[in-house]
Amino acid sequence: MNNNRQYPKTPKEKRVYGSFFQCPFCRVSYTPDQFDVLESSARGVLYVVECLKCHHTLFGSFFFTDEGMSSIGMLTDFTKEDILKFRHKAPISADELLLLYEQWQKVK
Ligand SMILES: [Zn+2]
């Protein structure tokens, strides 16, 4: 992110950016330098930010469309390093889940 700009600056920016710049779990405000941009293109930004208080990580993205901007985020216990490690891995299949369930049943 641009570190030369202080967010939020105006009352309108505080309303607009408030939900993006605040931890959804403990409500501590993020600072711009806490955001790490993982990918950026003309279509949007994929970012991760870790809360310094509760240590939850928000993994999210902004999408730019013809109609405007949209965002989606997920609060997780993953660290930034976990996200970088697992984000390009193949999804877990139903067969793998069933195999794991069977293994757990044997341990009981
Ligand atoms: Zn927090």
Backbone and ligand atoms as CSV (ligand in chain L), in Angstrom:
chain,resi,resn,atom,element,x,y,z
A,1,MET,N,N,0.836,-1.180,0.000
A,1,MET,CA,C,0.000,0.000,0.000
A,1,MET,C,C,0.876,1.236,0.000
A,2,ASN,N,N,0.298,2.335,-0.357
A,2,ASN,CA,C,1.010,3.598,-0.386
A,2,ASN,C,C,1.209,4.099,1.038
A,3,ASN,N,N,2.436,4.109,1.497
A,3,ASN,CA,C,2.699,4.536,2.867
A,3,ASN,C,C,2.788,6.047,3.005
A,4,ASN,N,N,2.735,6.777,1.896
A,4,ASN,CA,C,2.787,8.235,1.977
A,4,ASN,C,C,1.442,8.824,2.364
A,5,ARG,N,N,0.390,8.017,2.341
A,5,ARG,CA,C,-0.965,8.496,2.598
A,5,ARG,C,C,-1.418,7.968,3.938
A,6,GLN,N,N,-1.968,8.830,4.770
A,6,GLN,CA,C,-2.483,8.412,6.066
A,6,GLN,C,C,-3.973,8.110,5.937
A,7,TYR,N,N,-4.381,6.871,6.262
A,7,TYR,CA,C,-5.784,6.475,6.213
A,7,TYR,C,C,-6.300,6.232,7.616
A,8,PRO,N,N,-7.533,6.422,7.876
A,8,PRO,CA,C,-8.425,7.300,7.139
A,8,PRO,C,C,-8.176,8.737,7.548
A,9,LYS,N,N,-8.366,9.641,6.638
A,9,LYS,CA,C,-8.019,11.030,6.888
A,9,LYS,C,C,-9.260,11.875,7.164
A,10,THR,N,N,-10.228,11.824,6.279
A,10,THR,CA,C,-11.429,12.644,6.437
A,10,THR,C,C,-12.530,11.812,7.083
A,11,PRO,N,N,-13.566,12.466,7.635
A,11,PRO,CA,C,-14.681,11.696,8.212
A,11,PRO,C,C,-15.327,10.757,7.197
A,12,LYS,N,N,-15.444,11.199,5.934
A,12,LYS,CA,C,-16.021,10.330,4.910
A,12,LYS,C,C,-15.140,9.098,4.701
A,13,GLU,N,N,-13.818,9.300,4.656
A,13,GLU,CA,C,-12.913,8.160,4.490
A,13,GLU,C,C,-13.015,7.218,5.683
A,14,LYS,N,N,-13.200,7.776,6.874
A,14,LYS,CA,C,-13.335,6.927,8.054
A,14,LYS,C,C,-14.542,6.017,7.931
A,15,ARG,N,N,-15.646,6.548,7.387
A,15,ARG,CA,C,-16.842,5.715,7.200
A,15,ARG,C,C,-16.609,4.677,6.113
A,16,VAL,N,N,-16.035,5.117,4.981
A,16,VAL,CA,C,-15.844,4.218,3.837
A,16,VAL,C,C,-14.825,3.137,4.161
A,17,TYR,N,N,-13.700,3.535,4.725
A,17,TYR,CA,C,-12.614,2.590,4.935
A,17,TYR,C,C,-12.670,1.903,6.292
A,18,GLY,N,N,-13.561,2.363,7.181
A,18,GLY,CA,C,-13.590,1.845,8.538
A,18,GLY,C,C,-13.640,0.343,8.615
A,19,SER,N,N,-14.492,-0.272,7.821
A,19,SER,CA,C,-14.626,-1.723,7.891
A,19,SER,C,C,-13.397,-2.429,7.339
A,20,PHE,N,N,-12.668,-1.783,6.426
A,20,PHE,CA,C,-11.470,-2.416,5.866
A,20,PHE,C,C,-10.261,-2.238,6.769
A,21,PHE,N,N,-10.250,-1.183,7.558
A,21,PHE,CA,C,-9.072,-0.859,8.343
A,21,PHE,C,C,-9.251,-1.171,9.815
A,22,GLN,N,N,-10.138,-2.118,10.120
A,22,GLN,CA,C,-10.392,-2.489,11.492
A,22,GLN,C,C,-10.501,-4.005,11.580
A,23,CYS,N,N,-9.898,-4.585,12.584
A,23,CYS,CA,C,-9.982,-6.032,12.763
A,23,CYS,C,C,-11.435,-6.406,13.059
A,24,PRO,N,N,-12.038,-7.306,12.269
A,24,PRO,CA,C,-13.426,-7.679,12.521
A,24,PRO,C,C,-13.597,-8.487,13.799
A,25,PHE,N,N,-12.508,-8.997,14.359
A,25,PHE,CA,C,-12.603,-9.806,15.574
A,25,PHE,C,C,-12.497,-8.949,16.835
A,26,CYS,N,N,-11.466,-8.087,16.939
A,26,CYS,CA,C,-11.255,-7.320,18.169
A,26,CYS,C,C,-11.428,-5.821,17.973
A,27,ARG,N,N,-11.670,-5.379,16.735
A,27,ARG,CA,C,-11.950,-3.976,16.407
A,27,ARG,C,C,-10.764,-3.031,16.549
A,28,VAL,N,N,-9.562,-3.561,16.643
A,28,VAL,CA,C,-8.384,-2.693,16.653
A,28,VAL,C,C,-8.150,-2.194,15.227
A,29,SER,N,N,-7.775,-0.932,15.100
A,29,SER,CA,C,-7.535,-0.360,13.775
A,29,SER,C,C,-6.220,-0.867,13.200
A,30,TYR,N,N,-6.263,-1.192,11.915
A,30,TYR,CA,C,-5.047,-1.543,11.189
A,30,TYR,C,C,-4.373,-0.263,10.720
A,31,THR,N,N,-3.088,-0.346,10.491
A,31,THR,CA,C,-2.383,0.745,9.833
A,31,THR,C,C,-2.021,0.272,8.427
A,32,PRO,N,N,-1.861,1.190,7.499
A,32,PRO,CA,C,-1.578,0.768,6.109
A,32,PRO,C,C,-0.350,-0.121,5.979
A,33,ASP,N,N,0.652,0.080,6.824
A,33,ASP,CA,C,1.859,-0.733,6.665
A,33,ASP,C,C,1.675,-2.171,7.139
A,34,GLN,N,N,0.529,-2.499,7.769
A,34,GLN,CA,C,0.254,-3.882,8.153
A,34,GLN,C,C,-0.252,-4.706,6.971
A,35,PHE,N,N,-0.740,-4.038,5.910
A,35,PHE,CA,C,-1.287,-4.741,4.754
A,35,PHE,C,C,-0.166,-5.232,3.859
A,36,ASP,N,N,-0.227,-6.500,3.502
A,36,ASP,CA,C,0.692,-7.059,2.524
A,36,ASP,C,C,-0.114,-7.425,1.290
A,37,VAL,N,N,0.230,-6.843,0.163
A,37,VAL,CA,C,-0.436,-7.151,-1.093
A,37,VAL,C,C,0.234,-8.377,-1.688
A,38,LEU,N,N,-0.573,-9.444,-1.873
A,38,LEU,CA,C,-0.033,-10.694,-2.421
A,38,LEU,C,C,-0.076,-10.685,-3.933
A,39,GLU,N,N,-1.137,-10.109,-4.483
A,39,GLU,CA,C,-1.276,-9.978,-5.932
A,39,GLU,C,C,-2.035,-8.697,-6.225
A,40,SER,N,N,-1.690,-8.089,-7.345
A,40,SER,CA,C,-2.366,-6.865,-7.740
A,40,SER,C,C,-2.463,-6.831,-9.253
A,41,SER,N,N,-3.625,-6.443,-9.744
A,41,SER,CA,C,-3.814,-6.303,-11.184
A,41,SER,C,C,-4.833,-5.201,-11.412
A,42,ALA,N,N,-5.147,-4.944,-12.669
A,42,ALA,CA,C,-6.148,-3.925,-12.981
A,42,ALA,C,C,-7.527,-4.356,-12.483
A,43,ARG,N,N,-7.736,-5.654,-12.253
A,43,ARG,CA,C,-9.037,-6.175,-11.803
A,43,ARG,C,C,-9.194,-6.149,-10.294
A,44,GLY,N,N,-8.086,-6.073,-9.531
A,44,GLY,CA,C,-8.229,-6.072,-8.088
A,44,GLY,C,C,-6.939,-6.306,-7.338
A,45,VAL,N,N,-7.094,-6.451,-6.038
A,45,VAL,CA,C,-5.956,-6.621,-5.142
A,45,VAL,C,C,-6.268,-7.770,-4.190
A,46,LEU,N,N,-5.312,-8.662,-4.005
A,46,LEU,CA,C,-5.397,-9.738,-3.025
A,46,LEU,C,C,-4.440,-9.384,-1.888
A,47,TYR,N,N,-4.972,-9.304,-0.666
A,47,TYR,CA,C,-4.135,-8.824,0.428
A,47,TYR,C,C,-4.287,-9.708,1.664
A,48,VAL,N,N,-3.380,-9.524,2.567
A,48,VAL,CA,C,-3.431,-10.177,3.869
A,48,VAL,C,C,-2.992,-9.153,4.916
A,49,VAL,N,N,-3.675,-9.160,6.054
A,49,VAL,CA,C,-3.305,-8.270,7.147
A,49,VAL,C,C,-3.466,-9.040,8.444
A,50,GLU,N,N,-2.454,-8.963,9.296
A,50,GLU,CA,C,-2.477,-9.672,10.570
A,50,GLU,C,C,-2.667,-8.667,11.694
A,51,CYS,N,N,-3.633,-8.926,12.570
A,51,CYS,CA,C,-3.931,-8.044,13.694
A,51,CYS,C,C,-2.821,-8.173,14.748
A,52,LEU,N,N,-2.311,-7.033,15.170
A,52,LEU,CA,C,-1.236,-7.040,16.163
A,52,LEU,C,C,-1.740,-7.371,17.558
A,53,LYS,N,N,-3.050,-7.227,17.801
A,53,LYS,CA,C,-3.600,-7.494,19.136
A,53,LYS,C,C,-4.022,-8.959,19.290
A,54,CYS,N,N,-4.944,-9.411,18.419
A,54,CYS,CA,C,-5.492,-10.767,18.585
A,54,CYS,C,C,-4.803,-11.800,17.690
A,55,HIS,N,N,-3.978,-11.342,16.763
A,55,HIS,CA,C,-3.191,-12.188,15.862
A,55,HIS,C,C,-4.038,-12.997,14.885
A,56,HIS,N,N,-5.318,-12.637,14.712
A,56,HIS,CA,C,-6.077,-13.214,13.620
A,56,HIS,C,C,-5.615,-12.559,12.319
A,57,THR,N,N,-5.754,-13.290,11.255
A,57,THR,CA,C,-5.340,-12.786,9.952
A,57,THR,C,C,-6.565,-12.612,9.078
A,58,LEU,N,N,-6.639,-11.476,8.417
A,58,LEU,CA,C,-7.698,-11.226,7.447
A,58,LEU,C,C,-7.099,-11.404,6.060
A,59,PHE,N,N,-7.680,-12.342,5.310
A,59,PHE,CA,C,-7.247,-12.641,3.941
A,59,PHE,C,C,-8.374,-12.173,3.051
A,60,GLY,N,N,-8.115,-11.222,2.191
A,60,GLY,CA,C,-9.216,-10.669,1.416
A,60,GLY,C,C,-8.782,-10.102,0.093
A,61,SER,N,N,-9.773,-9.580,-0.617
A,61,SER,CA,C,-9.489,-8.977,-1.913
A,61,SER,C,C,-10.499,-7.882,-2.220
A,62,PHE,N,N,-10.061,-6.962,-3.027
A,62,PHE,CA,C,-10.900,-5.933,-3.615
A,62,PHE,C,C,-11.009,-6.243,-5.096
A,63,PHE,N,N,-12.224,-6.157,-5.632
A,63,PHE,CA,C,-12.435,-6.377,-7.056
A,63,PHE,C,C,-13.000,-5.114,-7.668
A,64,PHE,N,N,-12.491,-4.742,-8.801
A,64,PHE,CA,C,-12.993,-3.586,-9.513
A,64,PHE,C,C,-13.815,-4.076,-10.700
A,65,THR,N,N,-15.058,-3.594,-10.778
A,65,THR,CA,C,-15.941,-3.975,-11.876
A,65,THR,C,C,-16.447,-2.711,-12.563
A,66,ASP,N,N,-17.205,-2.893,-13.625
A,66,ASP,CA,C,-17.783,-1.739,-14.308
A,66,ASP,C,C,-18.740,-0.992,-13.399
A,67,GLU,N,N,-19.340,-1.698,-12.445
A,67,GLU,CA,C,-20.306,-1.083,-11.544
A,67,GLU,C,C,-19.649,-0.438,-10.321
A,68,GLY,N,N,-18.386,-0.723,-10.067
A,68,GLY,CA,C,-17.715,-0.156,-8.902
A,68,GLY,C,C,-16.748,-1.142,-8.288
A,69,MET,N,N,-16.639,-1.101,-6.977
A,69,MET,CA,C,-15.695,-1.952,-6.274
A,69,MET,C,C,-16.441,-2.857,-5.305
A,70,SER,N,N,-15.956,-4.056,-5.154
A,70,SER,CA,C,-16.513,-4.996,-4.204
A,70,SER,C,C,-15.357,-5.619,-3.431
A,71,SER,N,N,-15.658,-6.159,-2.276
A,71,SER,CA,C,-14.597,-6.804,-1.514
A,71,SER,C,C,-15.137,-8.046,-0.821
A,72,ILE,N,N,-14.225,-8.928,-0.512
A,72,ILE,CA,C,-14.557,-10.123,0.240
A,72,ILE,C,C,-13.362,-10.433,1.129
A,73,GLY,N,N,-13.635,-10.897,2.338
A,73,GLY,CA,C,-12.547,-11.200,3.244
A,73,GLY,C,C,-12.877,-12.386,4.110
A,74,MET,N,N,-11.841,-13.019,4.627
A,74,MET,CA,C,-12.017,-14.180,5.482
A,74,MET,C,C,-11.072,-14.040,6.671
A,75,LEU,N,N,-11.640,-14.068,7.864
A,75,LEU,CA,C,-10.841,-14.031,9.083
A,75,LEU,C,C,-10.370,-15.452,9.373
A,76,THR,N,N,-9.093,-15.604,9.639
A,76,THR,CA,C,-8.546,-16.940,9.800
A,76,THR,C,C,-7.466,-16.967,10.866
A,77,ASP,N,N,-7.145,-18.139,11.347
A,77,ASP,CA,C,-6.021,-18.317,12.257
A,77,ASP,C,C,-4.734,-18.576,11.495
A,78,PHE,N,N,-4.828,-18.684,10.166
A,78,PHE,CA,C,-3.624,-18.861,9.360
A,78,PHE,C,C,-2.736,-17.631,9.487
A,79,THR,N,N,-1.446,-17.838,9.397
A,79,THR,CA,C,-0.516,-16.722,9.313
A,79,THR,C,C,-0.326,-16.371,7.837
A,80,LYS,N,N,0.338,-15.274,7.582
A,80,LYS,CA,C,0.646,-14.904,6.197
A,80,LYS,C,C,1.458,-16.015,5.521
A,81,GLU,N,N,2.391,-16.603,6.260
A,81,GLU,CA,C,3.232,-17.667,5.703
A,81,GLU,C,C,2.385,-18.893,5.353
A,82,ASP,N,N,1.377,-19.225,6.188
A,82,ASP,CA,C,0.475,-20.342,5.879
A,82,ASP,C,C,-0.276,-20.073,4.580
A,83,ILE,N,N,-0.767,-18.851,4.440
A,83,ILE,CA,C,-1.534,-18.499,3.238
A,83,ILE,C,C,-0.659,-18.606,2.007
A,84,LEU,N,N,0.562,-18.092,2.089
A,84,LEU,CA,C,1.469,-18.179,0.945
A,84,LEU,C,C,1.775,-19.635,0.610
A,85,LYS,N,N,1.853,-20.480,1.643
A,85,LYS,CA,C,2.189,-21.891,1.440
A,85,LYS,C,C,1.020,-22.662,0.812
A,86,PHE,N,N,-0.220,-22.390,1.264
A,86,PHE,CA,C,-1.348,-23.236,0.869
A,86,PHE,C,C,-2.234,-22.664,-0.239
A,87,ARG,N,N,-2.068,-21.432,-0.598
A,87,ARG,CA,C,-3.056,-20.822,-1.502
A,87,ARG,C,C,-3.056,-21.399,-2.913
A,88,HIS,N,N,-1.972,-22.024,-3.351
A,88,HIS,CA,C,-1.959,-22.619,-4.683
A,88,HIS,C,C,-2.045,-24.144,-4.641
A,89,LYS,N,N,-2.318,-24.685,-3.454
A,89,LYS,CA,C,-2.473,-26.139,-3.332
A,89,LYS,C,C,-3.838,-26.563,-3.864
A,90,ALA,N,N,-3.916,-27.798,-4.306
A,90,ALA,CA,C,-5.184,-28.338,-4.804
A,90,ALA,C,C,-6.166,-28.474,-3.645
A,91,PRO,N,N,-7.474,-28.288,-3.906
A,91,PRO,CA,C,-8.459,-28.465,-2.836
A,91,PRO,C,C,-8.500,-29.916,-2.355
A,92,ILE,N,N,-8.971,-30.095,-1.121
A,92,ILE,CA,C,-9.116,-31.432,-0.560
A,92,ILE,C,C,-10.332,-32.089,-1.208
A,93,SER,N,N,-10.169,-33.317,-1.661
A,93,SER,CA,C,-11.273,-34.010,-2.321
A,93,SER,C,C,-12.172,-34.698,-1.296
A,94,ALA,N,N,-13.368,-35.073,-1.729
A,94,ALA,CA,C,-14.295,-35.813,-0.864
A,94,ALA,C,C,-13.688,-37.157,-0.474
A,95,ASP,N,N,-13.004,-37.829,-1.385
A,95,ASP,CA,C,-12.362,-39.111,-1.079
A,95,ASP,C,C,-11.299,-38.952,0.009
A,96,GLU,N,N,-10.542,-37.867,-0.059
A,96,GLU,CA,C,-9.514,-37.628,0.962
A,96,GLU,C,C,-10.155,-37.397,2.336
A,97,LEU,N,N,-11.267,-36.675,2.358
A,97,LEU,CA,C,-11.975,-36.459,3.623
A,97,LEU,C,C,-12.510,-37.763,4.193
A,98,LEU,N,N,-13.071,-38.601,3.330
A,98,LEU,CA,C,-13.584,-39.893,3.793
A,98,LEU,C,C,-12.454,-40.775,4.318
A,99,LEU,N,N,-11.325,-40.758,3.643
A,99,LEU,CA,C,-10.162,-41.523,4.093
A,99,LEU,C,C,-9.705,-41.025,5.467
A,100,LEU,N,N,-9.670,-39.712,5.650
A,100,LEU,CA,C,-9.294,-39.140,6.948
A,100,LEU,C,C,-10.288,-39.557,8.029
A,101,TYR,N,N,-11.577,-39.514,7.707
A,101,TYR,CA,C,-12.616,-39.931,8.661
A,101,TYR,C,C,-12.422,-41.391,9.067
A,102,GLU,N,N,-12.153,-42.245,8.077
A,102,GLU,CA,C,-11.921,-43.661,8.370
A,102,GLU,C,C,-10.704,-43.853,9.276
A,103,GLN,N,N,-9.650,-43.098,9.032
A,103,GLN,CA,C,-8.439,-43.181,9.859
A,103,GLN,C,C,-8.737,-42.772,11.297
A,104,TRP,N,N,-9.543,-41.691,11.470
A,104,TRP,CA,C,-9.904,-41.248,12.814
A,104,TRP,C,C,-10.733,-42.295,13.535
A,105,GLN,N,N,-11.590,-42.977,12.814
A,105,GLN,CA,C,-12.421,-44.015,13.435
A,105,GLN,C,C,-11.563,-45.161,13.961
A,106,LYS,N,N,-10.463,-45.462,13.273
A,106,LYS,CA,C,-9.570,-46.525,13.708
A,106,LYS,C,C,-8.799,-46.131,14.962
A,107,VAL,N,N,-8.550,-44.855,15.138
A,107,VAL,CA,C,-7.793,-44.366,16.295
A,107,VAL,C,C,-8.634,-44.402,17.553
A,108,LYS,N,N,-9.938,-44.233,17.416
A,108,LYS,CA,C,-10.841,-44.186,18.580
A,108,LYS,C,C,-10.776,-45.449,19.408
L,1,ZN,ZN,ZN,-7.794,-8.322,16.145
